[in-house]
Each structure stands twice: as C-alpha cells, then as structure tokens.
C-alpha cells in the first residue's frame, strides 16, 4: 500500500489551522512529522495520515480546555495504523 504524505501547507488546509500555529506547535515539540522533519532551507516537513489524526486530536483537546502539555502527552499515546 502506498503511504500518503502531506506537506505542512496541506495539513493546514485539511485541519483549517494557520501555518504559523502549526509551525509553532511543531517547534515547541508538541508533535512532529513522522515522515520527514524540515532541516533547513529548501526542505519540507512531511506528515502522514496518522500525524493528521494526532494533530486533530491535539487541537480538539486544547479546545476542550486541556493544556497543550497534557494534550501533547495524550497524543503521544495514540497509535494509528492505516495499513491494516
């Protein structure tokens, strides 16, 4: 099965989140792209579908009033497998 990957811009469009916010949360270590992390000029962060589920969960938990720190710990426990 081909693995679908998404750029930072695509993730922002899918989740309706501002680019600066997604980059800030990534920079602060709340979550990170599992496919590829940008490492300089000209490189892109690449996310998979499981990353999108975790990020959406993170955003929902914040919206429900959980802190970013707790929300990040919760999404670390989430294992999503789209290959089965």
C-alpha positions in Angstrom: 0.0 0.0 0.0 1.3 3.5 -0.9 1.8 5.8 2.0 0.1 9.1 1.6 2.3 12.1 2.7 1.2 15.6 3.3 3.2 18.9 3.4 2.8 21.4 6.2 0.6 23.5 3.9 -1.7 20.6 3.1 -2.1 19.7 6.8 -3.1 23.3 7.4 -5.7 23.2 4.7 -7.1 19.8 5.9 -7.3 20.9 9.5 -8.2 24.5 8.9 -5.3 25.8 11.0 -2.9 28.7 10.4 0.5 27.9 9.1 2.2 29.9 11.9 0.3 28.0 14.6 1.2 24.6 13.2 4.9 25.5 12.8 4.9 27.0 16.4 3.4 23.8 17.9 5.9 21.7 15.9 8.8 23.9 17.0 7.7 23.7 20.7 7.7 19.9 20.4 4.0 19.2 21.0 4.1 16.9 17.9 6.4 16.4 14.9 6.1 15.0 11.4 6.7 11.3 11.3 7.8 11.1 7.7 10.3 13.9 7.4 11.2 16.9 9.5 12.4 20.1 7.7 16.0 20.6 8.4 16.9 23.8 6.6 16.2 26.0 3.7 14.5 24.1 0.9 13.4 21.1 2.9 9.8 20.3 3.8 8.2 18.7 6.8 6.1 15.7 5.7 3.3 14.2 7.6 1.3 11.0 7.2 -2.4 10.3 7.9 -1.7 9.2 11.4 0.0 12.5 12.1 -3.1 14.3 10.9 -5.3 12.3 13.3 -2.9 13.1 16.2 -2.8 16.8 15.4 -6.6 17.0 15.1 -6.9 15.2 18.5 -4.4 17.7 20.0 -6.4 20.6 18.7 -9.7 19.2 20.0 -8.2 18.6 23.4 -7.0 22.2 23.6 -10.4 23.3 22.5 -11.9 21.3 25.4 -9.7 23.1 27.9 -6.8 20.8 28.3 -3.3 22.3 28.4 -1.0 22.0 25.4 1.4 20.0 27.6 -1.2 17.4 28.6 -2.7 17.3 25.1 0.8 16.5 23.7 1.2 13.7 26.2 -2.1 12.2 25.2 -1.4 12.2 21.5 1.9 10.5 22.2 -0.1 7.5 23.4 -2.2 7.4 20.2 -1.2 4.7 17.7 -3.0 4.8 14.4 -2.4 2.1 11.8 -3.8 2.8 8.3 -2.0 -0.2 6.8 -4.5 -2.8 8.1 
